[in-house]
Amino acid sequence: MVGNKQLIAGHISQRYDAELKGIIEQVLRMGYLASAQVEKALQAFIQVDIELAQQVIAEDQLINSLELKIDEQCIEILARRQPAASDLRVVVAVMKTIKDLERIGDQAKRIARAAMKLAESDTRLNIHYNEFELIGQHVVTMLQHTLSALQDLDAEKAYGAALEDKAIDQDYEAILRQNITYMMEDPRNISRVVEMTWVARAIERIGDHARNICEYTIYLVKGRDVRHQADDQLEAIAKSPR
């Protein structure tokens, strides 16, 4: 159930209310599908599960289809309803959010493809998989909190979720340092470690996209564009009265 219904209710036309609520529900569906894709891709990568990786790649089209469907519905509302004020914010935030969700799906597919490629190797670097478990846990948790904030239309929760990107960035930097060490210790590891570095980059990018969605949620609730704001400014806006 979507929270803070005042943002998307109270129109003369009940059908208009239903259209806006329906779009947000579809965004949430797309979000939870993208989150599930990330979890499965990470599992396929860490457990070297080719079948699961293939499933992730095949199901990416579901996310793409939802993006096109929601985008079309938003354009139709812009054309027919000519929304103003908070209604326009809903449509704008939705259109921005689905782009980031689609990119999260793309990154999950990239991880799945890397899992298949790395499965062809006969050797594994276990310490790298341990580090990937950590960054994977962090990014999945951030996605869950991000979607929860969007579902509840809670700016403060969105701010808290946005801050979780810092831990993911730190995990990513730690993986990069370890990868350099492994390549220096044994040049035979270079091609494999480079591939794993691209996986780490994909995970880091998922965190960036999740933060973007948090910012769109704050914009939707508070009516202020918070992109490129420092964390203290983001906090002040998220916690400010409407």
C-alpha positions as CSV (number, residue, x, y, z in Angstrom):
1,M,0.0,0.0,0.0
2,V,1.4,3.4,-1.0
3,G,1.8,5.8,1.9
4,N,1.1,9.6,2.2
5,K,-2.0,9.3,0.0
6,Q,-2.6,13.1,0.1
7,L,0.1,13.5,-2.7
8,I,-2.0,11.4,-5.1
9,A,-5.6,11.8,-4.0
10,G,-8.3,14.4,-3.7
11,H,-9.0,15.1,-7.4
12,I,-12.5,15.7,-8.7
13,S,-11.9,12.7,-11.0
14,Q,-11.6,9.4,-9.1
15,R,-10.2,7.9,-12.3
16,Y,-7.4,10.4,-12.2
17,D,-6.5,9.3,-8.6
18,A,-6.6,5.7,-9.7
19,E,-4.3,6.4,-12.6
20,L,-1.6,8.1,-10.4
21,K,-1.9,5.4,-7.7
22,G,-1.7,2.7,-10.4
23,I,1.5,4.2,-11.9
24,I,3.2,4.3,-8.5
25,E,2.2,0.7,-7.8
26,Q,3.7,-0.3,-11.1
27,V,6.9,1.5,-10.3
28,L,7.1,-0.4,-7.0
29,R,6.6,-3.6,-8.9
30,M,9.4,-2.7,-11.3
31,G,11.6,-1.8,-8.3
32,Y,11.1,-5.1,-6.5
33,L,11.7,-7.0,-9.7
34,A,14.9,-5.1,-10.3
35,S,16.0,-5.7,-6.7
36,A,15.3,-9.5,-7.1
37,Q,17.4,-9.5,-10.2
38,V,20.3,-8.0,-8.4
39,E,20.0,-10.6,-5.6
40,K,19.9,-13.4,-8.1
41,A,22.8,-12.0,-10.2
42,L,25.0,-11.8,-7.1
43,Q,24.0,-15.3,-6.1
44,A,24.9,-16.6,-9.5
45,F,28.2,-14.8,-9.5
46,I,29.3,-15.9,-6.0
47,Q,28.0,-19.5,-6.3
48,V,29.1,-19.8,-10.0
49,D,25.5,-20.8,-11.0
50,I,25.3,-20.6,-14.7
51,E,21.6,-21.6,-14.8
52,L,20.6,-18.7,-12.5
53,A,22.8,-16.3,-14.4
54,Q,20.9,-17.3,-17.6
55,Q,17.6,-16.7,-15.8
56,V,18.7,-13.2,-14.8
57,I,19.7,-12.3,-18.4
58,A,16.4,-13.7,-19.8
59,E,14.2,-11.8,-17.2
60,D,15.8,-8.4,-17.9
61,Q,13.3,-8.0,-20.7
62,L,10.5,-7.9,-18.0
63,I,12.1,-4.8,-16.5
64,N,12.5,-3.2,-19.9
65,S,8.9,-3.9,-20.8
66,L,7.7,-2.3,-17.5
67,E,9.8,0.8,-18.2
68,L,8.2,1.3,-21.6
69,K,4.7,0.7,-20.2
70,I,5.0,3.1,-17.3
71,D,6.7,5.7,-19.5
72,E,3.8,5.5,-22.0
73,Q,1.3,5.9,-19.2
74,C,3.1,9.0,-17.9
75,I,3.2,10.6,-21.3
76,E,-0.5,9.9,-21.7
77,I,-1.2,11.7,-18.3
78,L,0.9,14.7,-19.4
79,A,-1.1,14.9,-22.6
80,R,-4.6,14.3,-21.3
81,R,-4.5,15.7,-17.8
82,Q,-1.9,18.5,-18.1
83,P,-1.0,18.0,-14.4
84,A,0.2,20.9,-12.2
85,A,2.0,21.2,-8.9
86,S,2.2,17.9,-6.9
87,D,0.7,15.9,-9.7
88,L,3.4,17.0,-12.1
89,R,6.0,16.1,-9.5
90,V,4.5,12.5,-9.3
91,V,4.9,12.1,-13.1
92,V,8.4,13.6,-13.3
93,A,9.6,11.6,-10.3
94,V,8.2,8.4,-11.8
95,M,9.8,9.0,-15.2
96,K,13.2,9.6,-13.6
97,T,12.8,6.6,-11.2
98,I,12.0,4.1,-13.9
99,K,15.1,5.1,-15.8
100,D,17.3,4.3,-12.8
101,L,15.5,1.1,-12.2
102,E,16.0,0.0,-15.8
103,R,19.7,0.7,-15.4
104,I,19.8,-1.3,-12.2
105,G,18.4,-4.2,-14.2
106,D,21.1,-3.6,-16.8
107,Q,23.8,-3.8,-14.1
108,A,22.3,-7.1,-12.8
109,K,22.4,-8.5,-16.3
110,R,26.1,-7.4,-16.5
111,I,26.9,-9.2,-13.3
112,A,25.1,-12.3,-14.6
113,R,27.1,-12.3,-17.8
114,A,30.3,-11.9,-15.9
115,A,29.3,-14.9,-13.7
116,M,28.9,-17.0,-16.9
117,K,32.3,-15.9,-18.2
118,L,34.1,-16.5,-14.9
119,A,32.5,-19.9,-14.6
120,E,34.7,-21.0,-17.6
121,S,37.8,-20.6,-15.4
122,D,39.1,-23.5,-13.4
123,T,40.3,-21.4,-10.5
124,R,38.7,-19.2,-7.9
125,L,40.0,-16.4,-5.7
126,N,38.0,-17.0,-2.6
127,I,38.9,-13.8,-0.8
128,H,37.4,-11.9,-3.6
129,Y,34.1,-13.8,-3.3
130,N,34.1,-13.0,0.4
131,E,34.4,-9.3,-0.4
132,F,31.7,-9.5,-2.9
133,E,29.3,-11.1,-0.4
134,L,29.8,-8.0,1.8
135,I,29.2,-5.4,-0.9
136,G,26.4,-7.5,-2.2
137,Q,24.7,-7.5,1.2
138,H,25.1,-3.7,1.5
139,V,23.6,-3.0,-2.0
140,V,20.6,-5.4,-1.5
141,T,19.9,-3.8,1.9
142,M,20.1,-0.3,0.3
143,L,17.7,-1.3,-2.4
144,Q,15.2,-2.6,0.1
145,H,15.3,0.6,2.2
146,T,15.1,2.7,-1.0
147,L,12.0,0.9,-2.2
148,S,10.5,1.1,1.3
149,A,10.9,4.8,1.4
150,L,9.3,5.2,-2.0
151,Q,6.4,2.9,-1.0
152,D,5.8,5.0,2.1
153,L,6.6,8.3,0.4
154,D,8.9,9.0,3.4
155,A,11.5,11.6,2.8
156,E,13.4,10.9,6.0
157,K,13.6,7.2,5.2
158,A,14.8,8.1,1.7
159,Y,17.6,10.3,3.2
160,G,18.7,7.4,5.5
161,A,18.8,5.0,2.5
162,A,20.8,7.5,0.4
163,L,23.5,7.5,3.0
164,E,24.0,3.8,2.7
165,D,25.7,4.4,-0.6
166,K,28.8,5.4,1.3
167,A,29.4,1.9,2.6
168,I,29.1,0.5,-0.9
169,D,31.6,3.0,-2.1
170,Q,34.0,2.0,0.6
171,D,33.5,-1.7,-0.2
172,Y,34.2,-1.0,-3.9
173,E,37.5,0.8,-3.0
174,A,38.6,-2.1,-0.8
175,I,37.9,-4.5,-3.7
176,L,40.0,-2.4,-6.1
177,R,42.9,-2.3,-3.6
178,Q,42.8,-6.1,-3.2
179,N,42.5,-6.7,-6.9
180,I,45.7,-4.7,-7.6
181,T,47.5,-6.8,-5.0
182,Y,46.3,-10.0,-6.6
183,M,47.4,-8.9,-10.1
184,M,50.8,-7.9,-8.8
185,E,51.3,-11.2,-7.0
186,D,50.4,-13.4,-10.0
187,P,50.1,-12.0,-13.5
188,R,48.1,-15.1,-14.4
189,N,45.2,-13.6,-12.4
190,I,45.0,-10.4,-14.4
191,S,42.2,-11.3,-16.9
192,R,40.1,-12.9,-14.2
193,V,40.6,-10.1,-11.7
194,V,39.8,-7.4,-14.3
195,E,36.5,-9.1,-15.0
196,M,35.8,-9.2,-11.3
197,T,36.6,-5.5,-11.1
198,W,33.9,-4.8,-13.6
199,V,31.5,-6.7,-11.5
200,A,32.4,-4.6,-8.5
201,R,31.9,-1.5,-10.6
202,A,28.4,-2.7,-11.6
203,I,27.5,-3.2,-8.0
204,E,28.8,0.3,-7.1
205,R,26.7,1.8,-9.9
206,I,23.6,0.0,-8.5
207,G,24.2,1.9,-5.3
208,D,24.5,5.2,-7.3
209,H,21.2,4.5,-9.0
210,A,19.5,3.7,-5.7
211,R,20.7,7.0,-4.3
212,N,19.2,8.7,-7.3
213,I,15.8,7.1,-6.5
214,C,16.1,8.3,-2.9
215,E,16.6,11.8,-4.2
216,Y,13.6,11.6,-6.5
217,T,11.5,10.4,-3.5
218,I,12.6,13.4,-1.5
219,Y,11.7,15.6,-4.4
220,L,8.3,14.0,-4.8
221,V,7.5,14.5,-1.1
222,K,9.1,17.9,-0.4
223,G,8.8,19.5,-3.8
224,R,12.5,20.5,-4.0
225,D,15.2,19.2,-6.4
226,V,17.9,17.8,-4.2
227,R,20.2,16.4,-6.9
228,H,23.9,17.3,-6.3
229,Q,23.2,18.4,-2.8
230,A,25.7,17.7,0.1
231,D,24.4,15.2,2.7
232,D,23.8,17.9,5.3
233,Q,21.6,19.9,2.9
234,L,19.8,16.7,1.9
235,E,19.1,16.0,5.5
236,A,17.8,19.5,6.1
237,I,15.4,19.2,3.2
238,A,14.2,15.7,4.0
239,K,13.4,16.6,7.6
240,S,11.9,20.0,6.9
241,P,8.1,20.6,7.1
242,R,6.3,20.6,3.8
